[in-house]
C-alpha cells in the first residue's frame, strides 16, 4: 500500500502502476465534499465510468449512482462439487448442456421465468424502475449476459471439481443506474453542486426521497443479481449431474456481489461504502477473486483491514481496453496459451480478444499486493470456460 496526500483526503493504493486516467478519477473522488476519511484503490483497479473499477468510496450522507455502476450487484458464485475427475469428452458435453439451458450474451429466456425465481420482497409498488422492468426481468433471470461474464469449470488444490459464475443484474440494473444517474445530474445542476459535471459523479442525498428510493432499487438489483446467479448455478448442477454423475453433491455456494453500496460503520462513523469492482473482505466473509480466462482463480478469507474499508479486489483487472486488445493481441498466441494448458476456451475470433488473457493484469501479482487484505483458502485451475 502507498498513500497519496496531494488531495483533500488521502488516496490509499494497493498498486503502483495505475493508468493516469484512473488515477485522475481517484483524485476526483478524494476531492468530493462528502468523501470520508480516504479513498481505497485495489490492485486490480483500472479506468471506469466516473470512478475507477476497483475503487472504494465511503460517502457521508449521500449516494453516487456512478460509484456503484450500471451492472448493479454484479458478482461471483462458486460451488465445490463432490466430483474429483472429469474427462474431456464428458466436459465438452457438460459445456454443451450449459449452453442449451443458460442464455448467453444478449439472449433471454423465450418465456418469463416463475415469480419464485425473482427476489422475495413485500412490494415493488414504490420502486418505479423495478416495477416497470419486472416482467422483462423475469425473462432475464438465469441468463449470463456478455462482456467479461463467464461460467467456468475448475479444479481445486485437493482435486475437487468446482464451477464458477460471473454475472450481474442484466438490463434491470442498467435501467436503474441510468435513471438515477440522470436524475442526480439534473438535481445537482439545479442545486449548483460544487462537483464538475465532467467528473460524472453526481450524487443523491440520503435524507431526500430520490436517494432513499435509489438505494432501495439498487438493493433490489443486488438481490436480483444474486437470484440470477443462483438460477444459473442450478442449471450447471443439472448439467454436471446429467452428463457426469447423477449422484453429484454440491457444497453450500459462495454468492457475492462486487458492485453496490451499503451503509457500514468505519472509523467511528456510519457511511455509505461504494464498492465498484471491489469485494467485501471482513473476517466473516469468504470471497472469490477470479483470474482472467485461462488463469487461476482464488477462494479467499477476508482480514477486515480497515484501510481498505474491509475490501479486496474483485478480479485480475484489465490492463487493456477492449478495442485496444482486439487491435494489439495476437489471436494465435492467445489461443495457444490456453490450449497448451488443455483448457476448453472461448477464443474463436479476433473480436474475442477483448477477453483474452493478455488483456488482463497478472493475477498472481494482484494477489501478492493484497496479502494484507485476504488469506488464500483455495486455488482453482481452469478446465473449461464459457464467455458471454
Beta strands, then each sheet from edge to edge (+ up, - down):
strand 1: 2-4
strand 2: 10-13
strand 3: 38-46
strand 4: 53-59
strand 5: 62-63
strand 6: 75-80
strand 7: 150-155
strand 8: 161-167
strand 9: 204-205
strand 10: 254-257
strand 11: 259-266
strand 12: 269-276
strand 13: 278-280
strand 14: 286-289
strand 15: 297-302
strand 16: 311-313
strand 17: 374-387
sheet 1: 1+ 2- 3- 4+ 12- 11+
sheet 2: 5+ 9-
sheet 3: 10+ 6- 8+ 7- 17+ 15- 14+
sheet 4: 13+ 16-
end
